[in-house]
Amino acid sequence: MQAIHTIETVTGPTLSIAVPVELKGTKVEVVVTPIDDPQESLEQARARKIRELTMEIPKLSPELVKQLAANPNLLEGSVIHYEGPFGPACPLEDWEALS
């Protein structure tokens, strides 16, 4: 199926759209809908797309809110630091096959 999507500015009572010669003699459907914000800038379009594609920040459970209120440093110290990013993640002896 061949489709043409174009945005045109209506300046009078008629609108003329160029179509490929392959469509000559065939029935086509023409849908005309107004655009809400034709002056949307590139930056506005980018910000709109980011808003559409990003998720909401999840809400904390009431239990977790209570725990954080009681201990603001609840998450401190829970991060595991891995010192050697290019080294083995476990001792080499753990990888030895049974003999």
N, C-alpha and C positions, 0 to 999 in steps of 0.2 A: 504494500500500500504506500502510495506516495502522498505526502502531506506537505503543505506549505504553511508555515507559521510566520506571520509578518505583523509588525506594528506600524500602523499608518496614522497620520493626522488627518482628520476630516475637516476640510476647508469649505465644503459646499454641500449641496443636496445629493451629490453622487460621489462614489468612490470607485476608482479604477485600479485593478490589481492585475499585474502580468502573471500569466500561467504558462507552464511548459506546453509545447506543441503536442505532446503525447496525450494531453487531456482534451484535445479538440474533439468535439462530438460526444463526449461522455457526460454523464450526470455527475454533478459535484454538489457537496453541501457547503454552504457558506454560513459561517457563524460570526456575527459581529457583536462584541461585548465591550463596554467601556472599561478603561483602565482607571483604577482608583487614584493612583499617584503617578502621572506620566513624567513628573520632574524629579523622580528619585535619582539621587546621585549615586555614583559608584560606591562611595563610602557608606551611604545609607543602605544600599542593596547588600553590601558585605555584612554590615551589622545585623540586618534582618535575617540573612541566611544563617549567621552564627547563632542568633536567638532561636531560630527554628530547629537547629541541629543539636543544640546543647540541652542537657537534662537539668532538671531542677536539683538543687542541693537537697539530699534526703534529710528528713526531720529526725532529730534524736528522740529515742524512746524516753518516756517519763522516768524510767528507772536509771538510764544513763545520765539524764539531766541531774537527778538527785546525787548520783555518784560523783559527777564532776563538780557539783556545788560543794560536796563534802570534802573532796580532794581535787583541787584544781590541777595538780601535777599527776593525775591518774595515768596518763599515757607516757610520762617521762620515764625513761629507762627501759621501755618495752621494745625499742627499736634494736634489732640485732645488727651490729656493725660487722661487715665482712671485710677483712683486711686485705686479702689477696684476690682481686677480681679476675686475675688470669691464672691463678693457681687452682689446685683441686679443692672441691667443696667439702670433701671428707678425707680421712687418712687413706693413703694408698693401700694399706692392708685390707681395707674394706672391699676393694675391687679385685682381690686375688680370688681366682677360681679354686674350687675344692680340688685337691690333688688326689 
